[in-house]
Structure formats: structure tokens, C-alpha cells
């Protein structure tokens, strides 16, 4: 039980040292993640359509 309490105390001390992002940084990071996710989805979707068309052409 002492180890668990010690762990919680040390975790709390470490969390006090963290530099948390402000509201504007969180918004910017969120927009960046959404944008990159959309770009990757479009890229992978395009590759899927391209390779599907190639496979259909050779198999059918």
C-alpha cells in the first residue's frame, strides 16, 4: 500500500512540472491533426481506387 501512495505522490509532483498547452495551441494542434488525417485519407483512398482498378482490369 505504501508503494501505491508513494507512486501517486510522485506522479502528482511530476504532473506539476508539465508545461500544459494553452487554448490556442490546442486549437492549432487539433486543426493540424484533422488536416493531416484528411490528406492521408484522400491519399490512401486514391491509392486504393487506383490499385482496385488495376486488379479489376487484370482479373476480369
NUTOR-903147 format. One record per residue (C-alpha): residue number from 1; residue in three letters; x, y, z. Coordinates in steps of 0.1 Angstrom, whole numbers. Example, Ala and Ser with C-alpha at 12.3 -4.5 7.8 and 13.67 -1.06 7.14 Angstrom:
2
+-----+-----+-------+-------+-------+
:   i :  aa :     X :     Y :     Z :
+-----+-----+-------+-------+-------+
:   1 : ALA :   123 :   -45 :    78 :
:   2 : SER :   137 :   -11 :    71 :
+-----+-----+-------+-------+-------+
END
This chain:
60
+-----+-----+-------+-------+-------+
:   i :  aa :     X :     Y :     Z :
+-----+-----+-------+-------+-------+
:   1 : UNK :     0 :     0 :     0 :
:   2 : UNK :    29 :    24 :     7 :
:   3 : UNK :    43 :    19 :   -28 :
:   4 : UNK :     9 :    29 :   -43 :
:   5 : UNK :     7 :    60 :   -22 :
:   6 : UNK :    43 :    69 :   -30 :
:   7 : UNK :    36 :    64 :   -67 :
:   8 : UNK :     6 :    87 :   -66 :
:   9 : UNK :    26 :   114 :   -47 :
:  10 : UNK :    55 :   112 :   -72 :
:  11 : UNK :    31 :   113 :  -101 :
:  12 : UNK :    15 :   144 :   -87 :
:  13 : UNK :    49 :   161 :   -83 :
:  14 : UNK :    58 :   152 :  -119 :
:  15 : UNK :    25 :   165 :  -133 :
:  16 : UNK :    31 :   198 :  -116 :
:  17 : UNK :    63 :   202 :  -137 :
:  18 : UNK :    44 :   197 :  -170 :
:  19 : UNK :    41 :   227 :  -193 :
:  20 : UNK :     5 :   224 :  -205 :
:  21 : UNK :    -5 :   239 :  -238 :
:  22 : UNK :   -28 :   270 :  -238 :
:  23 : UNK :   -61 :   271 :  -256 :
:  24 : UNK :   -48 :   285 :  -289 :
:  25 : UNK :   -21 :   258 :  -291 :
:  26 : UNK :   -47 :   231 :  -285 :
:  27 : UNK :   -68 :   245 :  -313 :
:  28 : UNK :   -39 :   247 :  -337 :
:  29 : UNK :   -27 :   212 :  -329 :
:  30 : UNK :   -63 :   199 :  -334 :
:  31 : UNK :   -67 :   216 :  -367 :
:  32 : UNK :   -33 :   203 :  -378 :
:  33 : UNK :   -42 :   167 :  -369 :
:  34 : UNK :   -76 :   169 :  -386 :
:  35 : UNK :   -59 :   184 :  -418 :
:  36 : UNK :   -32 :   157 :  -419 :
:  37 : UNK :   -58 :   130 :  -413 :
:  38 : UNK :   -79 :   142 :  -442 :
:  39 : UNK :   -48 :   144 :  -465 :
:  40 : UNK :   -37 :   109 :  -456 :
:  41 : UNK :   -73 :    95 :  -460 :
:  42 : UNK :   -75 :   111 :  -495 :
:  43 : UNK :   -41 :    98 :  -505 :
:  44 : UNK :   -48 :    62 :  -493 :
:  45 : UNK :   -83 :    63 :  -508 :
:  46 : UNK :   -67 :    73 :  -541 :
:  47 : UNK :   -42 :    45 :  -539 :
:  48 : UNK :   -70 :    21 :  -531 :
:  49 : UNK :   -91 :    32 :  -561 :
:  50 : UNK :   -60 :    30 :  -584 :
:  51 : UNK :   -50 :    -5 :  -573 :
:  52 : UNK :   -86 :   -17 :  -574 :
:  53 : UNK :   -89 :    -5 :  -610 :
:  54 : UNK :   -57 :   -23 :  -619 :
:  55 : UNK :   -68 :   -55 :  -603 :
:  56 : UNK :  -102 :   -54 :  -619 :
:  57 : UNK :   -86 :   -48 :  -653 :
:  58 : UNK :   -63 :   -79 :  -650 :
:  59 : UNK :   -88 :  -102 :  -633 :
:  60 : UNK :  -119 :   -95 :  -652 :
+-----+-----+-------+-------+-------+
END
